[in-house]
């Protein structure tokens, strides 16, 4: 397997620089899945960045960042050779409220320049923007409820299902257009006892495609999972999980799949 950097950053007072989670992401809202990839619709983005944290009130914090850009253009929308064009870093920020007993909520925002170089259509840039509202709230005595709602244009690069270039595409007249994107996720974790817990998760992603992307373009997906996790030791857990996924292409063609898996996690540190 090739080497892949996951985290490498430094912090000096309230300034962080390096390679870590985007300000647009809320990793604390991810549901507890055995599936390593996780739900299709969560925001997952590790970037080279610099950010500033501002704790402006009790339980409230804002983060402001500039992050490495990376325009992802659907090459199927043009008969010509297409490459990305990046002329400015992505600007991100979030506002976060947190309470040790209740949980947290975070609103993230991103503004970006999405660009493409095309042999016939030239170099074009469009404005990409998005909002991401995420939370993890404690309910009852031992349970928690995770939610996330995301909407924007030209932001598919930030989605966990980012396996295909879907930030922007050329329309029928050769104009670059940011692709509208909507994502939603809900998760619920129930603790059966001190050693057993279960999480149910649902994720949904929808793109408003350009017709030029073709009939097989990624249009809509659903993700569901249910698991049972056994915490054998403080640092060791074993889980079993069932998953179901469905994908719909722009043509209306659909496909689905079921999966059952087992996983084990050993934590080196507390």
N, C-alpha and C positions, 0 to 999 in steps of 0.2 A: 504493500500500500504506500502511496505517496504521502509525504509529510504535509500536514495541514495545520496552520496556526489557528488556535482558538481564542486565546487571550494573551495580550502583551501590552501593558500600559503602565504609566506612572502617574502619581498624583502629588501635586504640590499645593497645599492648602485647598482651595476650592476649584482648582484647575486640574483637569484630567486630560492626558494626551497619550495616544497610542492606538492599539487595535482592540476594540471591545464593543459592547452593545450600543446600537444607535439610540439616540434620544427619542426617536419615534417609537421604539419598542418598549414594552413592559414585560420583561421576563418573569416577573413575579405573578403574572396573571396566567401563565401557562398551566393547563390542567395536568394532573399526575397520571400520565400514560406510560404503559410498558413500551409502546411503539416509540422507537427512537426518533423518528421523523416528527411525530406529533400531528396535530390537526392541520388541515389544509389552509385555514383562514387566519391563523395567528400571524402576527408580525414577527419576523425573525430576520435580523440584520446585524451582523458584526462588521464594523467598518473601521478604517483608519480615520481617526477623528481627533478633535480638540473640543472640550466642552467646559462650561463654567456652571457651577452649582450655587444657587442663591437660596438660603433658608430665610424666607421673609416673614414668617410667623410661626407660632407654635404648631407643629404638625404639618406645615406647608413648606414645599420646596419647588423651585423652578430650575430647570436646566436648559442651557442654550449651547448649541453645538454647530460646528461646520464639519462636514463629513465628505469622504472621498466619493466623487460621482461615478456613475456607470450607466449610461443610457443603454437600454435594451430594446432594439427595434426589430419588429417582425419583418424579416427579409422576404417572406412570402407575399407581402403586400406590394412588392415592386419587382418587375422583370429584370432589373439592373443589379449591379453589385452594390450592396449596402453595408456601411460600417457606422459605428457610433461616433458621435462628436460630443465632447464634454468640454464646455468653456467656463464652468463655474462649479464650486463645491455645492453639495446639498446643504441647505439650511434647515436645522431641526430645533425643536424645543419641546419641553413638556412642563406641565404643572401637576404636582402630585400632592395628595392629602393622605396622611397615614396615621392610624391609631392602633396601638398595640392590641387592644381588646376587640376592636371592630373589624379592622382590615385596612384596605387602602383603595384609592381610586386615582387614575392618572389620565390626563388628556394630553396626547401628543400631537404635534403638527410638523409638517414637512413642506418645504418649497424647493423646487428644483428646476433646472434647465435640462430638458430632454432633447438631444440633438442627433441628427443623422447626416451622413454624407452619401449621396446617391449620384450615380454616373449621369443620369438624365435630369433629375429633379434638383440637383445641387445640394448645398449645405443648408439645412433648416433646423431651427430650434423652436420648441414650444414650451409653455409653462406647465409644469407638473405640480400638483398640490394634494394634500390629504390631511385627514383628521383620524386619530385613533383613540377611542375611549375604552379603557380597560380597567378591570377591578377584580379584587379577590376579597370577598366579604365573609366573615365568620357568622354562621347561623347555628341555632340551637346551642348545644354545648361543645360538640366535637366535630361539627361539619363545616364545610366552606363552599361557597358558590363563586365560580369564576365566570366572567363575561368579557366580551370584547366586541366592539362595533367599529368598522373601518370603512371610510369612503374617501374617494379622491379620483384624480385623473393623472395617469402617468406614474403610478406608484407600485405596479405589480412587482417590481424588483424587491420590494420590502416584504412581500407575502411569502409564507413558508412554502407554498406551492410553486415557487419561482423556478420551474425547470424549463420553461419556454419563454422566449423574448416577447413580452406583452406590455411594455411601457407605452409604446406608440407604434403607429402604422401609417403608411401613406394611403390616402383615400383615392377615389377613382380619378380625381383631377391632379394627382401628384402632390397634394398638400399633406404635410406631416400632421397627424392628429394624435393627441394624448388619449389613451384608452381609459374610459371610466371603469372604475373597479369598486365593488362592494364586497365586504367580508363580514361574517358574524360567527361568533363562537360562544357556546355555553358549556360549562362543566360543573359537576356537583360531586364533591368528595364526602363520603360517609364513613365514619370510623365505627366498625362493628365492635371493636375492643381495643385494648392497648396495642395489640400486635396485628390486627387485621383491619384493612380499609379497602374501599372500592371507590372508583371514579367513573362516572358516565360522562361522555363528551360528544358534542355535536358541532360540526363546522360546515360553513356554507360560503362559497365564493361565486360571484357572478361578474362577467365582463360584458360590456356593450361593445361588441366587435365592429370593426370596419369590414364591409363586405369583401374588400380586396384581400383580406387575410385567408380567404378560402374556406371551403366547407368543413375542413378538419380542424379549424382553429379552436383552441381552448375557449369554451363559453361558460360552463357552469359545472361545479363539483359539489358533492356532499360527502361528509366524513362522519362516521359514528364509531364509538368504541365503548366497551364496558370491561372492567377488569376486577381482579381480586389480588391484593398484595399482602404478603405475609412478611412482617418485620421480625425476622428471626433474632437479630441482634441489633445493637445500636447502629452499627455500620453495615449490616448485611440485610438485604431484602430480596424476596423472590416473588414474581408476579406472573399471572396468566391473564390473557386478554383476548377478546374477540373483537374483530373490526369488520366494518362494511363500508365500501366506497362506491360512488357512482359518478360518472363523468358524462357530460353532454357536449357534443361539438356544435359549431355554428350551424351545421346542416340539420340539426335535430337528432342525429344519431346518438345513441347512448350505449354505455357499457357499464357493468358493475362487477364487483369482486368481493368475496368473503375471505377472511383470514383468521387463523388462530395462532397465537404465539405465546412463548414463555420467555421470561427474561430474569436476569439476576444482576443486582448492583451491590458492589462493595465499595464503601467510601473510605478513602485513605485518611481523610481528615474529618474532624467533627464539623 
